[in-house]
């Protein structure tokens, strides 16, 4: 049985709106499990079929190891068979392997490996890092999260030659031409290509071969994100760009100042709708009061 056939269902799950759920906090700063479950149900009821707990919108790097495991377990328990779950893992190799095995043991079918945060990343070292993780969980689909513009597509192909369970890529370099070249050098049909910079880049990345995109905005307005992917799947780029125009200002606010408020804006929109608290953890920070009204106006305008 080939890897493509063995992982066919998981490959299909990547060719979707891949939601990155927020991690809501209670007044005492702990994870608010009830609100977390409610937000997950809202995504599922809204038609979302792929979820990534412990992604960047979930404040992966601000959670303790115990909290990340808790979020994984809570998500898998709430989702059950309603959606595919792609668990974010990372940090040092032993920690990433332990987290991946924990996800597997609790029913996840895939893991997303966060971009290594080590200040010195060689191309050979990048391959070694992902190879050790993927080889430790051969029954899981593995999705590298690529933010390194210097990494050539040939190195991804080398990784997959060694680890056939590397089935998809979350590509998050803000350069559509580079993505097109990278995907073709790695093998356009060999992997499922997920536009890792969400709705703003989805139309250009789809034109170059992506079939899914990640989204933090989907926490606020699932229908908006689903409308975009439906338009892209049908080749209706004018329709997709209408959605792009609708979400443009929201995403500009998230991307401002080096994406300082990427998570903050999403949580602020949810807070304006009464769905969760606005609190984020350092090094993120809540929006100043004079900037909250614009976010609330945008969210209200989506007629959620």
Buried (B, 14 or more C-beta within 10 A) or exposed (E): EEBEEBBEEBBBBBBBBBBBBBBBBBEEEEBBBEBBBBBBEBBBEBBBBBBBBBBBBBBBBBBEEEBBBBBBBBBBEBBEEBBBBBBBBBBEBEEBBBBBBBBBEBBBBBBBBBBBEEEEBEBEEBBBBBBBBBEBBEEBBBBBBBBBEEBBBEBBBBBBEEBBBBBBBBBBBBBBEBBBBBBEBBEBEBBBBBBBBBBBBBBBBBBBBBBBBBBBBBBBBBEBBBBBBBBBEEEEBEBBBEBBEBBBBBBEBBBEEEEBBBBBBBBBBBBBBEBBBBBBBEEBEBBEEEBBEBBBEBBEEBEB
